[in-house]
Amino acid sequence: PREKPTQNSIGTPEDLAAIRGVSIKFVELWNAKNARALSDLLDPKARFTNYVGMVWKSAAEATDAHAKAFETLFRDSTLSEVESEVRFVSSSVAVSHFRWK
């Protein structure tokens, strides 16, 4: 996948590598249709915005939504990342966005 450079220099290369590792794991777990393990990648209070702009306000909400989608809409889907971007908001907070097909 194409990777855009970070927009600032707050995070370290190690931070960026760790975040990229989560993105890679997300793709693997999506393709395995494992909603519970996907949720484990998120902080319990994380907000998750899906591809149509719906926002889930906790890891539990994201788990429930993914579990239902994996049984229906995304049952036969395969996720592959085409572009990613990480923005560090502070030294301990980053936003990771990736475009997929």
C-alpha positions in Angstrom: 0.0 0.0 0.0 1.0 3.6 -0.5 2.0 5.3 2.7 1.7 9.1 3.1 4.3 10.7 5.3 3.1 11.8 8.7 1.9 15.4 8.8 4.1 16.3 11.8 7.1 15.1 13.7 5.6 14.5 17.1 5.7 10.7 16.9 8.8 8.6 16.8 9.6 6.0 14.1 8.9 3.3 16.7 5.4 4.8 17.3 4.7 4.9 13.6 5.8 1.3 13.2 3.6 0.2 16.1 0.6 2.0 14.6 1.3 0.5 11.1 1.4 -2.9 12.8 -2.1 -2.4 14.2 -3.3 -1.5 10.7 -1.8 -4.6 9.2 -3.3 -6.7 12.0 -6.7 -5.1 11.3 -6.6 -6.2 7.7 -5.7 -9.8 8.8 -8.5 -9.9 11.3 -11.1 -8.4 8.9 -10.2 -11.1 6.4 -10.6 -13.7 9.1 -14.0 -12.2 10.0 -13.0 -12.0 13.6 -15.0 -9.1 15.1 -13.9 -9.8 18.7 -10.2 -9.7 17.9 -10.7 -6.5 15.8 -12.3 -4.9 18.9 -9.3 -5.9 21.0 -7.1 -3.6 18.7 -9.2 -0.6 20.0 -9.1 1.2 23.3 -12.4 0.5 25.0 -13.4 4.2 24.6 -12.2 4.4 21.0 -14.4 6.0 18.4 -14.5 4.1 15.1 -15.8 5.7 11.9 -16.7 3.2 9.1 -16.6 3.6 5.4 -19.9 5.4 5.1 -19.3 7.7 8.0 -21.2 5.9 10.8 -19.5 6.4 14.1 -19.4 3.8 16.9 -18.6 5.3 20.2 -16.8 2.4 21.9 -15.0 -0.8 21.0 -18.1 -2.8 22.1 -20.3 -0.9 19.6 -17.7 -1.5 16.8 -17.6 -5.2 17.8 -21.3 -5.6 17.6 -21.5 -3.8 14.2 -18.7 -5.8 12.7 -20.0 -9.1 13.9 -23.4 -8.4 12.3 -21.7 -7.1 9.1 -19.5 -10.2 8.8 -22.6 -12.4 8.9 -24.3 -10.4 6.1 -23.0 -7.5 4.1 -19.3 -8.3 4.4 -19.6 -12.1 4.6 -17.6 -12.6 1.4 -15.5 -9.4 1.6 -11.7 -9.2 1.5 -10.0 -6.1 2.7 -6.8 -4.8 1.2 -5.2 -1.5 2.1 -4.3 0.9 -0.7 -3.2 4.0 1.2 -2.5 4.9 4.8 -1.8 8.1 6.8 -0.9 8.6 10.4 -1.2 12.0 12.1 0.2 12.5 15.6 -2.1 14.8 17.6 0.3 14.7 20.6 3.1 12.5 21.7 0.6 10.0 23.1 -2.3 10.3 20.6 -2.4 9.5 16.9 -5.1 9.2 14.2 -4.6 6.4 11.7 -6.6 6.6 8.5 -6.4 4.0 5.7 -8.2 3.7 2.5 -9.1 0.2 1.4 -10.7 -1.7 -1.4 
